[in-house]
Amino acid sequence: MPDIEQSLRTLTLAPYIVKAMALIGVKRRGGSNMFRHQLSTMAILLDYKVTDPVLLKAAVIHDLFEDAPTMPGVTREEIERIDEDGQAVYALVMEVTIRTTVDGTREPKSEYLLRIMRHGSGRAKQLKLADRISNLFALGFVHDTAFVRRYLDETRACVLPYAREVNADMFRELSDLVASREQWLPTDTDTTGPV
């Protein structure tokens, strides 16, 4: 634990947390809000002993440009000038942000996930795994069966095949979460399950 304490001793998160507060009003399907999801994603990385300051700072704001792009202070320049890691944090956040074309068409979710898991940087892959773990926890509070099934299928097809290579422990947790969420889904004949 002393190595982790030493690694985190000079980590400055407050300015990133303030930026992430723009997500407080953005609701999630399972309740809560996107701000809490950002902090949960960072906590998952810490749980796996990740101390990379760029990765932890990016986790705190990883959905900012998708879910609050018009809020004051949510600009490339604002993020890049936060501290010495600002440019790298911004680049990582953009790497894990769903792309939108000039006409406003969003990158299909499966293409987005495969882009990160196949071609993303090591940091982007780790961030996506932590993000997915956080999202799978939240699925336990979602009652839209079709959405849950689609999310689990997407995780199986686009994330799990690559996850073990990124982090074997995160792979196991993701696999366990997919299995546990799946067991709570109603069968085709049972529409009264807990989901």
C-alpha positions as CSV (number, residue, x, y, z in Angstrom):
1,M,0.0,0.0,0.0
2,P,2.9,2.5,0.6
3,D,3.7,2.5,-3.1
4,I,0.1,3.4,-4.0
5,E,0.1,6.1,-1.3
6,Q,3.3,7.6,-2.7
7,S,2.0,7.4,-6.3
8,L,-1.2,9.2,-5.3
9,R,0.3,11.7,-2.9
10,T,0.6,14.5,-5.5
11,L,-2.4,13.6,-7.6
12,T,-4.6,16.7,-8.1
13,L,-8.2,15.8,-8.9
14,A,-10.2,18.7,-7.6
15,P,-10.2,20.8,-10.9
16,Y,-11.3,17.7,-12.8
17,I,-14.0,16.9,-10.3
18,V,-15.3,20.5,-10.7
19,K,-15.5,20.0,-14.5
20,A,-17.3,16.7,-14.0
21,M,-20.0,18.4,-11.8
22,A,-21.5,19.6,-15.1
23,L,-22.8,16.0,-15.3
24,I,-24.8,16.2,-12.1
25,G,-28.0,16.9,-13.9
26,V,-27.5,14.2,-16.5
27,K,-29.7,11.2,-15.5
28,R,-28.8,7.6,-16.1
29,R,-31.3,4.7,-16.9
30,G,-30.6,3.1,-13.6
31,G,-31.1,6.3,-11.6
32,S,-28.4,8.4,-10.2
33,N,-26.5,10.7,-12.5
34,M,-23.5,10.8,-14.8
35,F,-21.3,12.7,-12.2
36,R,-21.5,9.7,-9.8
37,H,-20.7,7.3,-12.7
38,Q,-17.5,9.3,-13.4
39,L,-16.3,8.9,-9.8
40,S,-17.3,5.3,-9.8
41,T,-15.2,4.6,-12.9
42,M,-12.2,6.3,-11.2
43,A,-12.8,4.3,-8.0
44,I,-12.8,1.0,-10.0
45,L,-9.4,1.9,-11.5
46,L,-8.1,2.6,-8.0
47,D,-9.6,-0.7,-6.8
48,Y,-7.4,-2.3,-9.5
49,K,-4.4,-0.4,-8.1
50,V,-4.2,1.9,-11.2
51,T,-2.3,5.0,-10.2
52,D,-1.6,6.6,-13.6
53,P,-2.6,10.2,-13.1
54,V,-3.7,10.8,-16.7
55,L,-5.9,7.7,-16.6
56,L,-7.5,8.7,-13.2
57,K,-8.1,12.3,-14.3
58,A,-9.6,11.2,-17.6
59,A,-11.9,8.7,-15.7
60,V,-13.3,11.7,-13.8
61,I,-14.4,13.5,-17.0
62,H,-14.6,10.6,-19.5
63,D,-18.3,11.3,-20.5
64,L,-18.1,15.1,-20.3
65,F,-17.9,15.8,-24.0
66,E,-20.6,13.3,-24.8
67,D,-23.1,14.3,-22.2
68,A,-22.5,17.9,-21.3
69,P,-20.6,19.4,-24.3
70,T,-22.4,22.8,-24.1
71,M,-21.9,23.4,-20.4
72,P,-19.7,26.3,-19.5
73,G,-16.0,25.3,-19.1
74,V,-16.4,22.2,-21.2
75,T,-13.9,22.9,-24.0
76,R,-10.6,21.5,-25.1
77,E,-8.8,24.6,-24.0
78,E,-10.3,24.5,-20.5
79,I,-9.3,20.9,-20.0
80,E,-5.8,21.3,-21.5
81,R,-4.9,24.2,-19.2
82,I,-6.0,22.5,-15.9
83,D,-2.5,21.2,-15.2
84,E,0.6,19.6,-16.8
85,D,-1.5,16.5,-17.6
86,G,-4.3,18.4,-19.3
87,Q,-3.4,17.8,-22.9
88,A,-2.9,14.0,-22.3
89,V,-6.2,13.9,-20.3
90,Y,-8.1,15.7,-23.1
91,A,-6.6,13.3,-25.7
92,L,-7.6,10.3,-23.7
93,V,-11.1,11.6,-23.1
94,M,-11.5,12.2,-26.8
95,E,-10.2,8.7,-27.6
96,V,-13.0,7.2,-25.5
97,T,-15.7,9.6,-26.7
98,I,-18.2,8.4,-29.3
99,R,-17.5,10.2,-32.5
100,T,-20.1,12.3,-34.2
101,T,-20.0,13.3,-37.9
102,V,-20.5,16.8,-39.2
103,D,-24.1,16.0,-40.0
104,G,-24.7,14.9,-36.3
105,T,-24.7,11.1,-36.9
106,R,-23.2,9.2,-33.9
107,E,-20.8,6.3,-34.3
108,P,-22.7,3.0,-33.9
109,K,-22.0,1.7,-30.4
110,S,-20.5,-1.6,-31.6
111,E,-18.1,0.2,-33.9
112,Y,-17.2,2.5,-31.1
113,L,-16.4,-0.3,-28.6
114,L,-14.5,-2.3,-31.2
115,R,-12.5,0.8,-32.2
116,I,-11.3,1.2,-28.6
117,M,-10.8,-2.5,-27.8
118,R,-9.0,-3.3,-31.0
119,H,-7.1,-0.1,-31.8
120,G,-7.2,2.1,-28.7
121,S,-4.3,2.9,-26.5
122,G,-3.6,0.9,-23.3
123,R,-5.1,3.7,-21.3
124,A,-8.2,3.9,-23.4
125,K,-8.8,0.1,-23.1
126,Q,-8.4,0.2,-19.3
127,L,-10.7,3.2,-19.0
128,K,-13.3,1.4,-21.1
129,L,-13.1,-1.7,-19.0
130,A,-13.6,0.3,-15.8
131,D,-16.4,2.3,-17.4
132,R,-18.1,-1.0,-18.5
133,I,-17.8,-2.4,-15.0
134,S,-19.5,0.7,-13.5
135,N,-22.2,0.4,-16.1
136,L,-22.8,-3.3,-15.5
137,F,-23.3,-2.6,-11.8
138,A,-25.8,0.1,-12.7
139,L,-27.7,-2.4,-14.9
140,G,-29.0,-4.1,-11.7
141,F,-31.3,-1.1,-11.4
142,V,-32.5,-1.0,-15.0
143,H,-36.0,-2.4,-15.7
144,D,-35.9,-2.2,-19.5
145,T,-35.3,-5.9,-20.3
146,A,-34.5,-5.2,-24.0
147,F,-31.9,-2.6,-23.1
148,V,-30.3,-4.9,-20.6
149,R,-30.1,-7.8,-23.1
150,R,-28.7,-5.5,-25.7
151,Y,-26.1,-4.1,-23.3
152,L,-25.0,-7.6,-22.2
153,D,-24.8,-8.8,-25.8
154,E,-22.7,-5.8,-26.7
155,T,-20.4,-6.5,-23.8
156,R,-20.0,-10.2,-24.8
157,A,-19.4,-9.3,-28.5
158,C,-17.3,-6.2,-28.3
159,V,-15.6,-6.0,-24.9
160,L,-15.0,-9.4,-23.4
161,P,-13.0,-10.9,-26.3
162,Y,-10.4,-8.2,-25.7
163,A,-10.7,-7.6,-22.0
164,R,-8.5,-10.5,-20.7
165,E,-5.5,-9.1,-22.7
166,V,-6.0,-5.7,-21.1
167,N,-6.4,-6.9,-17.5
168,A,-7.2,-10.5,-16.5
169,D,-8.8,-9.4,-13.2
170,M,-11.1,-6.9,-14.9
171,F,-12.0,-9.5,-17.5
172,R,-13.1,-11.9,-14.7
173,E,-15.2,-9.2,-13.0
174,L,-16.8,-8.2,-16.3
175,S,-17.6,-11.9,-17.1
176,D,-19.1,-12.4,-13.6
177,L,-21.2,-9.2,-13.9
178,V,-22.5,-10.3,-17.3
179,A,-23.4,-13.7,-15.9
180,S,-25.1,-12.3,-12.8
181,R,-27.1,-9.7,-14.7
182,E,-28.1,-12.3,-17.2
183,Q,-29.5,-14.6,-14.6
184,W,-31.9,-11.9,-13.4
185,L,-33.4,-11.5,-16.9
186,P,-36.8,-13.0,-17.4
187,T,-37.0,-15.9,-19.8
188,D,-39.1,-15.5,-23.0
189,T,-42.1,-16.9,-21.1
190,D,-41.5,-15.2,-17.8
191,T,-42.1,-11.4,-17.8
192,T,-42.2,-11.0,-14.1
193,G,-38.4,-11.3,-13.4
194,P,-36.7,-8.7,-11.2
195,V,-35.3,-6.7,-14.1
